[in-house]
């Protein structure tokens, strides 16, 4: 494994029972960079995050994180590695019955023996970084969608992880909140010296903040490149995705008989 890469995925296959999801995937995630994984729904993006985090094991191939083969780790080794990872789940996934403060403090209390006064200071610093120090006493039900996502981001960085993974961080956000979250992802990654992997459908926001992009389709990597290379790509799927075109390799119409034949067929059936 190259020292320049924090994560390497090597010729990886994965299937649920006999249904193949990922087919020969290979990726390199350089240290200190923000990398986006994009593609249509159901192409295997979130499954890839679960494989990196060790929730799933590949059918074939390997996942290396900081030189460690994730599928081959013992449970205690995997647990130790996950302490060095942060995860922002889709829609935040805050614990609804505890306060904003306790949500961010949760990992510190679970994974460290730090005294409560030091945890308090660290929580307030993390919340300050996402602009929500003044909301530390609120409950999740009292937050807007954008605020909840920012609290979840503060929780994800609570232990200063080396790797932060984001599963659809922009889903359901208004344009202002979306822009705020995007800039926080970039700034926090650089401030922490971390590496970030972001699964997202939001092409325009992502092109402004990421260093590199992998495009997936039908369980395979079909294109990769910098934001400028992706904007200029002539690959039909990438072009359709970037410019939000209704028709292309991903068709607007679900496969069906010709409309005229179907309508005439119905008419004949009704008359008979």
Phi and psi in degrees as a GROMACS rama.xvg file:
@    title "Ramachandran Plot"
@    xaxis  label "Phi"
@    yaxis  label "Psi"
@TYPE xy
-69.4374  139.087  UNK-2
-65.9424  -19.4062  UNK-3
-76.0547  -17.4771  UNK-4
-105.389  132.659  UNK-5
-83.87  -37.4144  UNK-6
-125.665  133.919  UNK-7
-131.999  130.169  UNK-8
-112.772  123.812  UNK-9
-120.127  109.896  UNK-10
46.0268  53.2973  UNK-11
-93.7777  132.881  UNK-12
-116.13  146.836  UNK-13
-149.905  140.099  UNK-14
-140.039  143.795  UNK-15
-91.6244  109.69  UNK-16
56.7341  -117.523  UNK-17
-104.962  17.1325  UNK-18
-104.537  105.293  UNK-19
-67.4453  135.869  UNK-20
-112.636  -47.4309  UNK-21
-119.063  137.672  UNK-22
-132.635  97.8832  UNK-23
67.0674  38.9583  UNK-24
-75.6189  132.929  UNK-25
-134.392  131.498  UNK-26
-146.297  154.02  UNK-27
-127.732  127.098  UNK-28
-112.688  104.003  UNK-29
-69.0554  150.506  UNK-30
-61.9467  139.157  UNK-31
80.1286  2.34181  UNK-32
-106.269  160.506  UNK-33
-107.055  118.04  UNK-34
-119.247  131.362  UNK-35
-102.602  141.792  UNK-36
-115.97  119.074  UNK-37
-123.573  164.165  UNK-38
154.14  171.193  UNK-39
-68.3268  166.381  UNK-40
-60.2746  137.524  UNK-41
82.0592  10.7635  UNK-42
-87.4063  -4.89436  UNK-43
108.221  11.9638  UNK-44
-64.8838  -52.0295  UNK-45
-67.3612  -34.6835  UNK-46
-57.942  -37.6362  UNK-47
-63.8888  -41.1935  UNK-48
-61.5427  -39.7659  UNK-49
-66.8794  -32.2775  UNK-50
-70.6625  -38.8469  UNK-51
-65.1787  -38.7473  UNK-52
-81.3753  -4.2569  UNK-53
82.5474  9.69614  UNK-54
-70.4235  -29.9713  UNK-55
-124.197  158.39  UNK-56
-116.35  139.354  UNK-57
-70.5354  154.334  UNK-58
-73.1709  -31.7512  UNK-59
-156.401  154.031  UNK-60
92.6844  -169.145  UNK-61
-145.427  154.69  UNK-62
-125.584  117.683  UNK-63
-108.814  128.925  UNK-64
-125.093  116.517  UNK-65
52.3767  40.646  UNK-66
83.7786  -2.87146  UNK-67
-100.949  134.385  UNK-68
-79.5145  104.681  UNK-69
-58.2135  -44.3598  UNK-70
-64.7809  -20.1726  UNK-71
-97.4002  -1.10848  UNK-72
-73.6581  143.724  UNK-73
-70.0398  165.025  UNK-74
-58.1115  -43.725  UNK-75
-67.235  -34.4728  UNK-76
-69.7008  -40.1117  UNK-77
-64.7142  -40.8458  UNK-78
-59.9298  -43.2842  UNK-79
-65.3275  -39.1098  UNK-80
-66.6106  -39.2853  UNK-81
-65.2686  -25.3752  UNK-82
-62.6465  -20.2212  UNK-83
-99.8247  11.8406  UNK-84
-118.9  147.417  UNK-85
-119.183  149.669  UNK-86
-135.762  125.297  UNK-87
-104.084  108.542  UNK-88
-78.2359  157.301  UNK-89
-58.6875  131.891  UNK-90
65.9193  14.3638  UNK-91
90.922  -48.4674  UNK-92
55.292  45.8485  UNK-93
-71.075  154.525  UNK-94
-73.6686  117.214  UNK-95
-74.5491  -20.8622  UNK-96
-98.4241  5.35462  UNK-97
-127.939  160.626  UNK-98
-71.2104  170.752  UNK-99
-56.0642  -47.1849  UNK-100
-55.9715  -48.9049  UNK-101
-70.3749  -28.796  UNK-102
-61.5146  -45.4166  UNK-103
-73.3169  -32.7166  UNK-104
-76.3954  -14.5101  UNK-105
-55.0575  -50.3718  UNK-106
-66.7793  -35.0472  UNK-107
-62.9938  -41.6756  UNK-108
-71.7777  -33.9497  UNK-109
-75.6537  -38.1317  UNK-110
-110.486  -4.15352  UNK-111
-132.81  170.372  UNK-112
-111.697  29.3027  UNK-113
-67.0041  144.46  UNK-114
-68.3107  155.396  UNK-115
-62.157  -33.9098  UNK-116
-68.2226  -33.9299  UNK-117
-72.8692  -39.5402  UNK-118
-59.154  -42.2658  UNK-119
-57.3796  -48.0418  UNK-120
-63.1532  -42.0204  UNK-121
-66.639  -40.553  UNK-122
-62.0275  -45.3166  UNK-123
-64.9025  -35.0043  UNK-124
-65.7731  -42.4478  UNK-125
-64.882  -43.1072  UNK-126
-67.1324  -35.0933  UNK-127
-63.0407  -36.6886  UNK-128
-63.1835  -28.3735  UNK-129
-104.02  10.8493  UNK-130
78.6656  19.9815  UNK-131
-128.251  27.8203  UNK-132
-59.9027  -35.9194  UNK-133
-71.836  -9.16749  UNK-134
-103.503  14.5487  UNK-135
-64.8064  -22.8367  UNK-136
-92.1622  -5.91243  UNK-137
-72.9608  158.557  UNK-138
-95.8145  154.186  UNK-139
-52.6906  -34.4516  UNK-140
-66.1312  -16.9471  UNK-141
-91.4841  -0.184249  UNK-142
-97.7327  149.443  UNK-143
-74.7874  170.395  UNK-144
-60.8174  -41.8867  UNK-145
-67.6325  -38.1124  UNK-146
-65.8745  -41.8822  UNK-147
-60.7146  -39.1129  UNK-148
-66.2171  -35.8681  UNK-149
-69.7604  -38.1197  UNK-150
-62.9023  -42.5151  UNK-151
-61.7056  -34.8454  UNK-152
-68.4846  -40.7133  UNK-153
-61.1563  -39.515  UNK-154
-65.3277  -39.3395  UNK-155
-64.3219  -29.8364  UNK-156
-101.61  11.492  UNK-157
-60.7014  -31.1486  UNK-158
-106.583  21.768  UNK-159
49.638  61.156  UNK-160
-69.0248  155.814  UNK-161
-80.4177  -25.7591  UNK-162
-131.13  127.95  UNK-163
-119.185  128.952  UNK-164
-114.486  137.393  UNK-165
-122.645  123.909  UNK-166
-106.03  102.4  UNK-167
51.0794  62.1316  UNK-168
-67.4776  -18.2147  UNK-169
-100.287  -0.746942  UNK-170
-61.2099  128.986  UNK-171
76.4948  10.746  UNK-172
-95.707  147.406  UNK-173
-72.7347  164.909  UNK-174
-57.7425  -36.4176  UNK-175
-68.2172  -49.431  UNK-176
-61.5903  -38.629  UNK-177
-60.9021  -45.1595  UNK-178
-64.305  -39.0985  UNK-179
-62.759  -47.709  UNK-180
-63.2562  -42.4144  UNK-181
-58.5876  -46.866  UNK-182
-67.8303  -34.9927  UNK-183
-64.7199  -41.1282  UNK-184
-57.5322  -45.7993  UNK-185
-67.3046  -48.2271  UNK-186
-68.3062  -41.6198  UNK-187
-68.3537  -37.0427  UNK-188
-59.195  -46.2407  UNK-189
-70.4562  -39.4906  UNK-190
-66.5686  -37.1183  UNK-191
-84.454  -12.3438  UNK-192
66.3535  30.4812  UNK-193
-91.9547  -178.954  UNK-194
-124.3  136.424  UNK-195
-124.885  137.983  UNK-196
-120.077  124.252  UNK-197
-123.413  118.097  UNK-198
-91.718  123.2  UNK-199
-156.627  155.192  UNK-200
-100.355  -12.2302  UNK-201
-82.399  92.4863  UNK-202
-70.3719  -42.0034  UNK-203
-68.7714  -44.4358  UNK-204
-65.6943  -40.5764  UNK-205
-64.3207  -39.6535  UNK-206
-62.6203  -20.7329  UNK-207
-83.88  -21.0125  UNK-208
-121.417  -15.4936  UNK-209
-93.5677  161.475  UNK-210
-94.6228  -28.8961  UNK-211
-154.939  152.237  UNK-212
-135.091  135.672  UNK-213
-110.667  130.46  UNK-214
-104.051  129.707  UNK-215
-114.51  145.785  UNK-216
-151.717  131.783  UNK-217
53.406  40.8644  UNK-218
77.9272  10.187  UNK-219
-130.235  156.838  UNK-220
-81.5205  118.962  UNK-221
-105.283  -16.0543  UNK-222
-162.13  156.002  UNK-223
-155.151  155.643  UNK-224
161.17  177.439  UNK-225
-73.0661  166.204  UNK-226
-53.3271  -42.1346  UNK-227
-65.1969  -39.3698  UNK-228
-66.742  -37.0066  UNK-229
-68.9296  -41.1941  UNK-230
-59.4276  -36.0262  UNK-231
-90.8601  -0.294272  UNK-232
-63.8829  138.503  UNK-233
-101.169  5.05982  UNK-234
-62.0991  126.876  UNK-235
-55.6587  -44.2028  UNK-236
-66.4697  -45.9396  UNK-237
-62.7442  -42.9354  UNK-238
-61.8025  -43.155  UNK-239
-63.3415  -41.823  UNK-240
-67.5994  -47.3539  UNK-241
-64.2275  -39.684  UNK-242
-101.432  11.4488  UNK-243
51.9092  47.7665  UNK-244
-85.3351  138.778  UNK-245
-67.3806  -35.0646  UNK-246
-120.828  150.701  UNK-247
164.776  -148.153  UNK-248
-56.6003  -32.7915  UNK-249
-95.5329  105.1  UNK-250
-75.7061  153.264  UNK-251
-70.4814  -41.6944  UNK-252
-90.4839  133.198  UNK-253
-68.9872  143.244  UNK-254
-53.1525  132.166  UNK-255
-159.627  166.023  UNK-256
-63.8888  158.169  UNK-257
-54.6066  138.825  UNK-258
-57.339  -45.0586  UNK-259
-61.0915  -42.2213  UNK-260
-64.9286  -38.8602  UNK-261
-69.8382  -40.8682  UNK-262
-66.5482  -43.5848  UNK-263
-65.2965  -38.0939  UNK-264
-62.1209  -40.9495  UNK-265
-64.3864  -39.6093  UNK-266
-63.4537  -43.3732  UNK-267
-62.1822  -41.2774  UNK-268
-63.6019  -41.9447  UNK-269
-65.9547  -38.2903  UNK-270
-71.4148  -29.4435  UNK-271
